């Protein structure tokens, strides 16, 4: 679900004309418009101007509607040299330039983080920013499309001196009043977000007149780019669906072969570590993808469930590689519960999916699994019982991720006179 925030009516008016099946929803004094744009489910809302309004709307979109993408669209003042009215800036990051703790030793713009000498930058989701850049270059010439830092503050910037300061302190490309707050809320909630702004003025002494003349034109330009991006995503979703089906099949085949090779029995535990970043062809930890996790889970889980085998979904190192396990399994084996809820960027998308899909999920610190599946180099060995031995499957990749599997066998004891049970090898 896409959550789209504009501060003013002018910034969402064109979007509403593109919505299908629009439904108006009121919560307190806020109005949300739910529907579809280019077949993509969206919630569009006007936040009102300023950081508090914007942050409140962003959190409401997350809490009330479960959006997993946030886009802030609208107009801005141009800060970077060489910008013109009608140019577009896609925020690579956002800084809140009016957050000022300089009297107590912090640099202006520092909100969180150990280095009080650096302003806090809330990074945009790289994939969303790239989607917007491509869409913008389909709507405008490439020389009118810029990617850079956006400076947010509760003030209308219309002085050359302030403009110079924003450029020199933060390398800002544009100044506006909402994006940085939305970016902060998104980061706190682990939600992908990006800011899209069309330049309506040059943040100088002529700004008021420029905004009066170009507000609607600039707002519509931003909205058209957003609509184009949603259309592109619709086309890509069709291609992605084919990929997801193939990945589900790979996961199913791998699970079936590993269960048979490892001779797993009802009540055994199979531990799975999965990097969706690696499965998508990216560096581990850089591209958590919930849909991809769901595709892999949909391949693995039915195979295990049908045979009464428990799945233990390993989280990433941010949660100390703790595991999601069915409560029934934890009680059966006497594993103590720990208190944490995995999220896509703190635990990983696969563990998050398992937590959502299990009947009664609990978190445990360790298991002694009878087999393991490592999708993308996630290091599941610490959760295998002794003695682990490698298993080479016919399926050696899931998506773009290398697949490494293992089973456990009974320890050999005794000396040269010992005779071993070959069924336990």
C-alpha positions as a Markdown table, in Angstrom:
| # | Residue | x | y | z |
|---|---|---|---|---|
| 1 | Unk | 0.0 | 0.0 | 0.0 |
| 2 | Unk | 1.3 | 3.4 | -1.0 |
| 3 | Unk | 0.9 | 6.3 | 1.4 |
| 4 | Unk | 1.1 | 9.7 | -0.4 |
| 5 | Unk | 1.3 | 13.0 | 1.5 |
| 6 | Unk | 1.0 | 16.5 | 0.1 |
| 7 | Unk | 0.8 | 19.5 | 2.4 |
| 8 | Unk | -1.7 | 21.5 | 0.4 |
| 9 | Unk | -4.8 | 20.9 | -1.8 |
| 10 | Unk | -2.8 | 22.0 | -4.8 |
| 11 | Unk | -0.3 | 19.2 | -4.2 |
| 12 | Unk | -2.9 | 16.3 | -4.2 |
| 13 | Unk | -5.6 | 17.6 | -6.5 |
| 14 | Unk | -4.2 | 16.0 | -9.7 |
| 15 | Unk | -3.6 | 12.8 | -7.9 |
| 16 | Unk | -7.3 | 12.6 | -6.8 |
| 17 | Unk | -8.4 | 13.1 | -10.4 |
| 18 | Unk | -6.3 | 9.9 | -11.3 |
| 19 | Unk | -7.8 | 7.8 | -8.5 |
| 20 | Unk | -10.2 | 5.0 | -9.1 |
| 21 | Unk | -12.7 | 3.7 | -6.6 |
| 22 | Unk | -12.0 | 6.6 | -4.3 |
| 23 | Unk | -13.2 | 6.3 | -0.7 |
| 24 | Unk | -13.1 | 9.2 | 1.8 |
| 25 | Unk | -12.1 | 8.2 | 5.3 |
| 26 | Unk | -12.1 | 10.7 | 8.2 |
| 27 | Unk | -10.1 | 10.2 | 11.3 |
| 28 | Unk | -10.3 | 13.2 | 13.7 |
| 29 | Unk | -9.6 | 16.3 | 11.6 |
| 30 | Unk | -7.7 | 14.4 | 8.9 |
| 31 | Unk | -9.2 | 13.2 | 5.7 |
| 32 | Unk | -7.7 | 10.2 | 3.8 |
| 33 | Unk | -8.6 | 9.2 | 0.3 |
| 34 | Unk | -8.3 | 5.5 | -0.4 |
| 35 | Unk | -8.4 | 4.1 | -3.9 |
| 36 | Unk | -6.2 | 3.0 | -6.8 |
| 37 | Unk | -3.9 | 4.9 | -9.1 |
| 38 | Unk | -2.6 | 2.9 | -12.1 |
| 39 | Unk | -4.0 | -0.2 | -10.4 |
| 40 | Unk | -1.7 | 0.5 | -7.3 |
| 41 | Unk | -3.5 | 0.7 | -3.9 |
| 42 | Unk | -3.0 | 4.1 | -2.5 |
| 43 | Unk | -4.0 | 6.4 | 0.4 |
| 44 | Unk | -3.7 | 10.1 | -0.4 |
| 45 | Unk | -3.9 | 12.7 | 2.2 |
| 46 | Unk | -3.3 | 16.4 | 2.8 |
| 47 | Unk | -1.2 | 16.9 | 5.9 |
| 48 | Unk | -1.2 | 20.6 | 6.3 |
| 49 | Unk | 2.0 | 22.6 | 6.3 |
| 50 | Unk | 4.9 | 22.0 | 8.7 |
| 51 | Unk | 6.7 | 19.2 | 10.4 |
| 52 | Unk | 4.2 | 18.3 | 13.1 |
| 53 | Unk | 1.4 | 18.0 | 10.7 |
| 54 | Unk | 3.5 | 15.9 | 8.3 |
| 55 | Unk | 4.8 | 13.6 | 11.0 |
| 56 | Unk | 1.3 | 13.1 | 12.4 |
| 57 | Unk | -0.1 | 12.1 | 9.0 |
| 58 | Unk | 2.8 | 9.8 | 8.3 |
| 59 | Unk | 2.3 | 7.9 | 11.5 |
| 60 | Unk | -1.5 | 7.7 | 10.9 |
| 61 | Unk | -0.9 | 6.2 | 7.5 |
| 62 | Unk | 1.3 | 3.6 | 9.0 |
| 63 | Unk | -0.9 | 2.8 | 12.1 |
| 64 | Unk | -4.3 | 3.0 | 10.5 |
| 65 | Unk | -3.7 | 1.8 | 7.0 |
| 66 | Unk | -0.6 | -0.3 | 7.2 |
| 67 | Unk | 1.2 | 1.5 | 4.3 |
| 68 | Unk | 4.6 | 0.1 | 3.4 |
| 69 | Unk | 5.7 | 3.0 | 1.1 |
| 70 | Unk | 5.6 | 6.7 | 1.8 |
| 71 | Unk | 5.9 | 9.4 | -0.8 |
| 72 | Unk | 5.9 | 13.1 | 0.0 |
| 73 | Unk | 5.0 | 15.1 | -3.1 |
| 74 | Unk | 4.7 | 18.8 | -3.7 |
| 75 | Unk | 6.6 | 22.0 | -4.3 |
| 76 | Unk | 9.9 | 23.4 | -2.9 |
| 77 | Unk | 12.3 | 26.3 | -3.1 |
| 78 | Unk | 15.4 | 25.7 | -5.1 |
| 79 | Unk | 18.6 | 25.9 | -3.1 |
| 80 | Unk | 21.4 | 24.3 | -5.3 |
| 81 | Unk | 23.1 | 26.5 | -7.9 |
| 82 | Unk | 21.7 | 26.1 | -11.4 |
| 83 | Unk | 18.2 | 25.1 | -10.5 |
| 84 | Unk | 15.3 | 26.6 | -12.4 |
| 85 | Unk | 11.6 | 26.8 | -11.7 |
| 86 | Unk | 10.0 | 23.6 | -13.0 |
| 87 | Unk | 13.1 | 21.4 | -12.2 |
| 88 | Unk | 12.5 | 18.4 | -10.0 |
| 89 | Unk | 14.5 | 17.3 | -6.9 |
| 90 | Unk | 14.3 | 13.7 | -5.6 |
| 91 | Unk | 15.5 | 13.6 | -2.1 |
| 92 | Unk | 18.4 | 11.2 | -1.5 |
| 93 | Unk | 18.2 | 12.3 | 2.1 |
| 94 | Unk | 16.5 | 14.9 | 4.3 |
| 95 | Unk | 17.8 | 17.1 | 7.1 |
| 96 | Unk | 15.8 | 19.2 | 9.5 |
| 97 | Unk | 17.7 | 22.4 | 9.3 |
| 98 | Unk | 15.9 | 24.3 | 12.0 |
| 99 | Unk | 16.6 | 21.8 | 14.7 |
| 100 | Unk | 19.0 | 23.8 | 16.8 |
| 101 | Unk | 20.9 | 22.6 | 19.9 |
| 102 | Unk | 24.0 | 24.6 | 19.2 |
| 103 | Unk | 24.0 | 26.2 | 22.6 |
| 104 | Unk | 24.7 | 22.8 | 24.2 |
| 105 | Unk | 27.3 | 21.7 | 21.8 |
| 106 | Unk | 25.5 | 20.1 | 18.9 |
| 107 | Unk | 25.8 | 21.1 | 15.3 |
| 108 | Unk | 22.6 | 22.6 | 13.8 |
| 109 | Unk | 20.5 | 19.8 | 12.4 |
| 110 | Unk | 21.7 | 17.1 | 14.7 |
| 111 | Unk | 18.8 | 15.1 | 16.1 |
| 112 | Unk | 20.1 | 11.5 | 16.8 |
| 113 | Unk | 23.4 | 9.7 | 16.6 |
| 114 | Unk | 26.7 | 9.6 | 18.5 |
| 115 | Unk | 28.5 | 12.3 | 16.6 |
| 116 | Unk | 27.1 | 15.7 | 17.7 |
| 117 | Unk | 29.3 | 17.4 | 15.1 |
| 118 | Unk | 27.2 | 16.0 | 12.2 |
| 119 | Unk | 23.7 | 16.8 | 11.2 |
| 120 | Unk | 21.2 | 13.9 | 11.1 |
| 121 | Unk | 20.4 | 12.8 | 7.6 |
| 122 | Unk | 17.3 | 10.6 | 7.1 |
| 123 | Unk | 18.1 | 8.6 | 3.9 |
| 124 | Unk | 15.5 | 7.9 | 1.3 |
| 125 | Unk | 14.8 | 4.4 | 0.2 |
| 126 | Unk | 17.3 | 3.9 | -2.7 |
| 127 | Unk | 14.9 | 1.8 | -4.8 |
| 128 | Unk | 12.1 | 4.3 | -4.5 |
| 129 | Unk | 14.4 | 7.2 | -5.4 |
| 130 | Unk | 15.6 | 5.4 | -8.4 |
| 131 | Unk | 12.0 | 4.6 | -9.5 |
| 132 | Unk | 11.2 | 8.3 | -9.2 |
| 133 | Unk | 14.3 | 9.3 | -11.1 |
| 134 | Unk | 13.4 | 7.1 | -14.0 |
| 135 | Unk | 9.8 | 8.3 | -14.0 |
| 136 | Unk | 10.9 | 12.0 | -13.9 |
| 137 | Unk | 13.2 | 11.5 | -16.9 |
| 138 | Unk | 10.2 | 10.1 | -18.8 |
| 139 | Unk | 8.2 | 13.2 | -18.0 |
| 140 | Unk | 11.0 | 15.8 | -18.3 |
| 141 | Unk | 14.4 | 16.2 | -19.9 |
| 142 | Unk | 17.2 | 14.6 | -17.9 |
| 143 | Unk | 18.8 | 18.0 | -17.2 |
| 144 | Unk | 15.7 | 19.1 | -15.2 |
| 145 | Unk | 15.9 | 16.1 | -12.9 |
| 146 | Unk | 18.2 | 16.3 | -9.8 |
| 147 | Unk | 18.8 | 14.0 | -6.9 |
| 148 | Unk | 20.1 | 15.4 | -3.6 |
| 149 | Unk | 19.6 | 16.4 | 0.0 |
| 150 | Unk | 16.4 | 18.2 | 0.9 |
| 151 | Unk | 16.3 | 20.7 | 3.8 |
| 152 | Unk | 13.2 | 20.7 | 5.9 |
| 153 | Unk | 12.2 | 23.4 | 8.4 |
| 154 | Unk | 9.1 | 25.2 | 9.8 |
| 155 | Unk | 9.9 | 28.3 | 7.8 |
| 156 | Unk | 9.4 | 29.6 | 4.3 |
| 157 | Unk | 12.9 | 30.3 | 3.0 |
| 158 | Unk | 12.9 | 33.5 | 1.0 |
| 159 | Unk | 16.3 | 35.1 | 1.7 |
| 160 | Unk | 19.5 | 34.6 | -0.2 |
| 161 | Unk | 21.6 | 34.4 | 3.0 |
| 162 | Unk | 19.5 | 31.6 | 4.4 |
| 163 | Unk | 19.7 | 29.8 | 1.1 |
| 164 | Unk | 23.5 | 30.1 | 1.1 |
| 165 | Unk | 23.7 | 28.7 | 4.6 |
| 166 | Unk | 21.5 | 25.7 | 3.6 |
| 167 | Unk | 23.7 | 25.0 | 0.6 |
| 168 | Unk | 26.9 | 25.3 | 2.5 |
| 169 | Unk | 25.9 | 23.4 | 5.7 |
| 170 | Unk | 24.1 | 20.5 | 4.2 |
| 171 | Unk | 24.7 | 20.6 | 0.4 |
| 172 | Unk | 20.9 | 21.1 | 0.1 |
| 173 | Unk | 19.2 | 21.1 | -3.3 |
| 174 | Unk | 15.8 | 22.2 | -2.1 |
| 175 | Unk | 14.0 | 23.6 | 0.9 |
| 176 | Unk | 10.5 | 22.8 | 2.1 |
| 177 | Unk | 8.5 | 22.2 | 5.3 |
| 178 | Unk | 7.4 | 18.6 | 5.6 |
| 179 | Unk | 9.7 | 16.0 | 4.0 |
| 180 | Unk | 12.3 | 15.6 | 6.8 |
| 181 | Unk | 9.6 | 14.9 | 9.4 |
| 182 | Unk | 8.1 | 12.2 | 7.1 |
| 183 | Unk | 11.5 | 10.7 | 6.5 |
| 184 | Unk | 12.2 | 10.5 | 10.3 |
| 185 | Unk | 8.9 | 8.8 | 11.0 |
| 186 | Unk | 9.5 | 6.4 | 8.1 |
| 187 | Unk | 12.9 | 5.5 | 9.4 |
| 188 | Unk | 11.6 | 4.9 | 13.0 |
| 189 | Unk | 9.0 | 2.5 | 11.6 |
| 190 | Unk | 11.2 | 0.7 | 9.1 |
| 191 | Unk | 9.1 | 2.0 | 6.1 |
| 192 | Unk | 10.5 | 2.9 | 2.7 |
| 193 | Unk | 10.1 | 6.6 | 2.0 |
| 194 | Unk | 11.1 | 9.2 | -0.5 |
| 195 | Unk | 10.5 | 13.0 | -1.1 |
| 196 | Unk | 9.6 | 14.3 | -4.5 |
| 197 | Unk | 9.6 | 18.1 | -5.1 |
| 198 | Unk | 9.2 | 20.3 | -8.1 |
| 199 | Unk | 10.8 | 23.8 | -7.8 |
| 200 | Unk | 8.2 | 26.6 | -7.6 |
| 201 | Unk | 10.6 | 29.3 | -6.6 |
| 202 | Unk | 14.3 | 29.9 | -5.9 |
| 203 | Unk | 14.1 | 30.6 | -2.2 |
| 204 | Unk | 15.1 | 34.2 | -2.5 |
| 205 | Unk | 13.4 | 37.6 | -2.1 |
| 206 | Unk | 11.2 | 36.9 | -5.2 |
| 207 | Unk | 9.8 | 33.7 | -3.8 |
| 208 | Unk | 6.4 | 34.9 | -2.9 |
| 209 | Unk | 5.6 | 36.1 | -6.4 |
| 210 | Unk | 7.1 | 33.0 | -8.0 |
| 211 | Unk | 5.0 | 30.7 | -5.8 |
| 212 | Unk | 1.8 | 32.6 | -6.6 |
| 213 | Unk | 2.6 | 32.1 | -10.3 |
| 214 | Unk | 3.9 | 28.6 | -10.4 |
| 215 | Unk | 2.5 | 26.7 | -7.4 |
| 216 | Unk | -0.1 | 24.7 | -9.3 |
| 217 | Unk | 2.1 | 24.1 | -12.3 |
| 218 | Unk | 4.9 | 22.8 | -10.0 |
| 219 | Unk | 2.6 | 20.7 | -7.9 |
| 220 | Unk | 1.1 | 19.1 | -11.0 |
| 221 | Unk | 4.5 | 18.3 | -12.4 |
| 222 | Unk | 5.4 | 16.5 | -9.2 |
| 223 | Unk | 2.1 | 14.6 | -9.2 |
| 224 | Unk | 2.5 | 13.5 | -12.8 |
| 225 | Unk | 5.9 | 12.1 | -12.1 |
| 226 | Unk | 4.4 | 10.1 | -9.2 |
| 227 | Unk | 1.6 | 8.8 | -11.4 |
| 228 | Unk | 4.1 | 7.8 | -14.0 |
| 229 | Unk | 6.2 | 5.9 | -11.3 |
| 230 | Unk | 3.1 | 4.0 | -10.2 |
| 231 | Unk | 2.4 | 3.0 | -13.8 |
| 232 | Unk | 6.0 | 1.8 | -14.1 |
| 233 | Unk | 5.6 | -0.2 | -10.9 |
| 234 | Unk | 2.4 | -1.8 | -12.2 |
| 235 | Unk | 4.4 | -3.0 | -15.3 |
| 236 | Unk | 7.2 | -4.2 | -13.1 |
| 237 | Unk | 4.8 | -6.0 | -10.7 |
| 238 | Unk | 3.7 | -8.2 | -13.6 |
| 239 | Unk | 7.3 | -9.1 | -14.4 |
| 240 | Unk | 8.1 | -9.6 | -10.7 |
| 241 | Unk | 5.1 | -12.0 | -10.3 |
| 242 | Unk | 6.7 | -14.3 | -12.8 |
| 243 | Unk | 10.0 | -14.2 | -10.9 |
| 244 | Unk | 8.2 | -14.8 | -7.5 |
| 245 | Unk | 6.5 | -17.9 | -8.9 |
| 246 | Unk | 9.8 | -19.3 | -10.1 |
| 247 | Unk | 11.4 | -18.6 | -6.7 |
| 248 | Unk | 8.6 | -20.3 | -4.8 |
| 249 | Unk | 9.1 | -23.3 | -7.0 |
| 250 | Unk | 12.9 | -23.3 | -6.3 |
| 251 | Unk | 12.2 | -23.1 | -2.5 |
| 252 | Unk | 9.7 | -25.9 | -2.7 |
| 253 | Unk | 12.0 | -28.2 | -4.6 |
| 254 | Unk | 14.9 | -27.4 | -2.2 |
| 255 | Unk | 12.7 | -28.2 | 0.8 |
| 256 | Unk | 11.4 | -31.4 | -0.6 |
| 257 | Unk | 14.9 | -32.7 | -1.5 |
| 258 | Unk | 16.5 | -31.6 | 1.8 |
| 259 | Unk | 13.7 | -33.2 | 3.9 |
| 260 | Unk | 14.2 | -36.5 | 2.1 |
| 261 | Unk | 18.0 | -36.4 | 2.1 |
| 262 | Unk | 18.2 | -35.4 | 5.8 |
| 263 | Unk | 15.6 | -38.1 | 6.6 |
| 264 | Unk | 13.7 | -35.6 | 8.7 |
| 265 | Unk | 10.9 | -36.9 | 10.8 |
| 266 | Unk | 7.7 | -35.5 | 12.3 |
| 267 | Unk | 8.7 | -33.1 | 15.1 |
| 268 | Unk | 12.2 | -32.3 | 13.8 |
| 269 | Unk | 13.3 | -28.7 | 13.4 |
| 270 | Unk | 14.6 | -27.3 | 10.1 |
| 271 | Unk | 16.4 | -23.9 | 10.6 |
| 272 | Unk | 16.3 | -21.5 | 7.7 |
| 273 | Unk | 18.3 | -18.3 | 7.3 |
| 274 | Unk | 17.3 | -16.2 | 4.3 |
| 275 | Unk | 18.7 | -13.0 | 2.9 |
| 276 | Unk | 16.1 | -11.5 | 0.5 |
| 277 | Unk | 18.8 | -9.0 | -0.5 |
| 278 | Unk | 21.0 | -11.7 | -1.8 |
| 279 | Unk | 18.0 | -13.5 | -3.4 |
| 280 | Unk | 17.3 | -10.2 | -5.3 |
| 281 | Unk | 20.9 | -9.9 | -6.4 |
| 282 | Unk | 22.0 | -7.3 | -3.9 |
| 283 | Unk | 24.5 | -7.3 | -1.0 |
| 284 | Unk | 23.2 | -8.9 | 2.2 |
| 285 | Unk | 21.4 | -6.4 | 4.4 |
| 286 | Unk | 20.9 | -3.8 | 1.7 |
| 287 | Unk | 17.6 | -4.7 | 0.0 |
| 288 | Unk | 15.1 | -6.3 | 2.4 |
| 289 | Unk | 12.2 | -7.4 | 0.3 |
| 290 | Unk | 8.9 | -8.6 | 1.9 |
| 291 | Unk | 7.3 | -9.9 | -1.2 |
| 292 | Unk | 10.4 | -12.0 | -2.0 |
| 293 | Unk | 10.4 | -13.3 | 1.5 |
| 294 | Unk | 6.8 | -14.3 | 1.2 |
| 295 | Unk | 7.5 | -16.1 | -2.1 |
| 296 | Unk | 10.3 | -18.2 | -0.4 |
| 297 | Unk | 8.1 | -18.9 | 2.6 |
| 298 | Unk | 5.3 | -20.0 | 0.4 |
| 299 | Unk | 7.6 | -22.6 | -1.2 |
| 300 | Unk | 9.1 | -23.9 | 2.1 |
| 301 | Unk | 6.4 | -23.9 | 4.7 |
| 302 | Unk | 3.7 | -26.1 | 3.0 |
| 303 | Unk | 6.3 | -28.8 | 2.5 |
| 304 | Unk | 7.4 | -28.8 | 6.1 |
| 305 | Unk | 3.8 | -28.4 | 7.5 |
| 306 | Unk | 2.6 | -31.4 | 5.5 |
| 307 | Unk | 5.2 | -33.6 | 7.2 |
| 308 | Unk | 4.9 | -32.2 | 10.7 |
| 309 | Unk | 8.4 | -30.6 | 10.6 |
| 310 | Unk | 8.9 | -27.3 | 12.5 |
| 311 | Unk | 10.4 | -24.3 | 10.7 |
| 312 | Unk | 12.8 | -22.1 | 12.7 |
| 313 | Unk | 13.3 | -18.8 | 10.9 |
| 314 | Unk | 16.6 | -17.2 | 11.8 |
| 315 | Unk | 16.7 | -13.4 | 12.3 |
| 316 | Unk | 19.7 | -11.3 | 11.2 |
| 317 | Unk | 22.5 | -10.3 | 13.5 |
| 318 | Unk | 20.6 | -7.2 | 14.6 |
| 319 | Unk | 18.5 | -9.5 | 16.7 |
| 320 | Unk | 21.5 | -11.8 | 17.5 |
| 321 | Unk | 20.3 | -14.4 | 15.1 |
| 322 | Unk | 17.4 | -15.3 | 17.4 |
| 323 | Unk | 14.7 | -17.4 | 15.8 |
| 324 | Unk | 10.9 | -17.4 | 15.1 |
| 325 | Unk | 9.4 | -20.7 | 16.1 |
| 326 | Unk | 6.0 | -22.1 | 16.7 |
| 327 | Unk | 5.0 | -22.0 | 20.4 |
| 328 | Unk | 4.3 | -25.8 | 20.3 |
| 329 | Unk | 7.9 | -26.5 | 19.2 |
| 330 | Unk | 9.4 | -24.3 | 21.8 |
| 331 | Unk | 7.4 | -26.0 | 24.6 |
| 332 | Unk | 8.1 | -29.4 | 23.2 |
| 333 | Unk | 11.9 | -28.9 | 23.3 |
| 334 | Unk | 12.0 | -26.6 | 26.4 |
| 335 | Unk | 13.3 | -23.5 | 24.6 |
| 336 | Unk | 13.0 | -20.3 | 26.6 |
| 337 | Unk | 11.2 | -17.4 | 25.0 |
| 338 | Unk | 12.8 | -14.0 | 24.4 |
| 339 | Unk | 11.0 | -10.8 | 23.9 |
| 340 | Unk | 11.4 | -9.1 | 20.4 |
| 341 | Unk | 9.2 | -8.8 | 17.3 |
| 342 | Unk | 11.2 | -9.0 | 14.0 |
| 343 | Unk | 10.8 | -6.3 | 11.5 |
| 344 | Unk | 12.1 | -6.2 | 7.8 |
| 345 | Unk | 15.1 | -4.0 | 8.8 |
| 346 | Unk | 15.6 | -5.5 | 12.3 |
| 347 | Unk | 15.3 | -9.2 | 12.0 |
| 348 | Unk | 14.8 | -9.5 | 8.2 |
| 349 | Unk | 11.9 | -9.9 | 5.9 |
| 350 | Unk | 11.9 | -13.7 | 6.0 |
| 351 | Unk | 11.7 | -13.8 | 9.8 |
| 352 | Unk | 9.1 | -11.1 | 9.8 |
| 353 | Unk | 7.0 | -13.2 | 7.3 |
| 354 | Unk | 7.3 | -16.3 | 9.5 |
| 355 | Unk | 6.2 | -14.3 | 12.6 |
| 356 | Unk | 3.1 | -13.1 | 10.7 |
| 357 | Unk | 2.3 | -16.5 | 9.2 |
| 358 | Unk | 2.9 | -18.9 | 12.1 |
| 359 | Unk | -0.2 | -19.9 | 14.2 |
| 360 | Unk | 1.4 | -19.0 | 17.5 |
| 361 | Unk | 4.9 | -17.5 | 16.9 |
| 362 | Unk | 7.4 | -17.1 | 19.7 |
| 363 | Unk | 11.0 | -15.9 | 19.7 |
| 364 | Unk | 13.8 | -18.1 | 21.1 |
| 365 | Unk | 17.6 | -17.5 | 21.2 |
| 366 | Unk | 18.7 | -20.9 | 20.0 |
| 367 | Unk | 17.6 | -24.3 | 18.7 |
| 368 | Unk | 19.3 | -27.6 | 17.9 |
| 369 | Unk | 17.9 | -28.2 | 14.4 |
| 370 | Unk | 18.2 | -31.5 | 12.5 |
| 371 | Unk | 18.8 | -29.7 | 9.2 |
| 372 | Unk | 19.6 | -26.2 | 8.0 |
| 373 | Unk | 19.1 | -24.1 | 4.9 |
| 374 | Unk | 21.2 | -21.0 | 4.3 |
| 375 | Unk | 19.9 | -18.8 | 1.6 |
| 376 | Unk | 22.4 | -16.1 | 0.8 |
| 377 | Unk | 25.2 | -16.6 | 3.4 |
| 378 | Unk | 23.3 | -16.0 | 6.7 |
| 379 | Unk | 25.3 | -18.5 | 8.8 |
| 380 | Unk | 22.8 | -20.9 | 10.3 |
| 381 | Unk | 25.4 | -23.3 | 11.7 |
| 382 | Unk | 25.1 | -22.1 | 15.3 |
| 383 | Unk | 21.6 | -23.5 | 15.4 |
| 384 | Unk | 22.4 | -27.0 | 14.1 |
| 385 | Unk | 22.9 | -30.0 | 16.4 |
| 386 | Unk | 26.0 | -32.0 | 16.2 |
| 387 | Unk | 27.3 | -33.4 | 13.9 |
| 388 | Unk | 26.5 | -31.2 | 10.9 |
| 389 | Unk | 27.4 | -32.4 | 7.4 |
| 390 | Unk | 26.9 | -30.6 | 4.1 |
| 391 | Unk | 24.0 | -31.6 | 1.7 |
| 392 | Unk | 24.4 | -30.8 | -1.9 |
| 393 | Unk | 21.0 | -30.4 | -3.6 |
| 394 | Unk | 20.1 | -30.2 | -7.2 |
| 395 | Unk | 18.8 | -26.7 | -6.5 |
| 396 | Unk | 21.9 | -24.6 | -5.6 |
| 397 | Unk | 20.3 | -21.1 | -5.8 |
| 398 | Unk | 17.1 | -19.5 | -4.8 |
| 399 | Unk | 16.8 | -16.4 | -6.9 |
| 400 | Unk | 20.3 | -15.0 | -7.1 |
| 401 | Unk | 21.3 | -16.3 | -3.6 |
| 402 | Unk | 23.6 | -19.2 | -3.1 |
| 403 | Unk | 21.9 | -22.1 | -1.3 |
| 404 | Unk | 23.9 | -24.1 | 1.2 |
| 405 | Unk | 22.3 | -26.9 | 3.2 |
| 406 | Unk | 23.2 | -29.2 | 5.9 |
| 407 | Unk | 21.9 | -32.2 | 7.9 |
| 408 | Unk | 23.1 | -33.7 | 11.2 |
| 409 | Unk | 24.1 | -37.2 | 11.9 |
| 410 | Unk | 24.9 | -39.2 | 15.0 |
| 411 | Unk | 28.4 | -38.9 | 16.4 |
| 412 | Unk | 30.8 | -41.7 | 15.8 |
| 413 | Unk | 32.0 | -43.2 | 19.1 |
| 414 | Unk | 34.4 | -46.1 | 19.7 |
| 415 | Unk | 37.6 | -47.2 | 18.1 |
| 416 | Unk | 38.7 | -49.5 | 15.3 |
| 417 | Unk | 36.5 | -52.3 | 16.5 |
| 418 | Unk | 33.4 | -50.3 | 16.5 |
| 419 | Unk | 30.6 | -51.2 | 14.1 |
| 420 | Unk | 28.3 | -48.4 | 12.9 |
| 421 | Unk | 24.6 | -48.3 | 11.9 |
| 422 | Unk | 24.6 | -47.3 | 8.3 |
| 423 | Unk | 21.1 | -45.9 | 8.6 |
| 424 | Unk | 22.4 | -43.2 | 10.9 |
| 425 | Unk | 25.2 | -42.0 | 8.5 |
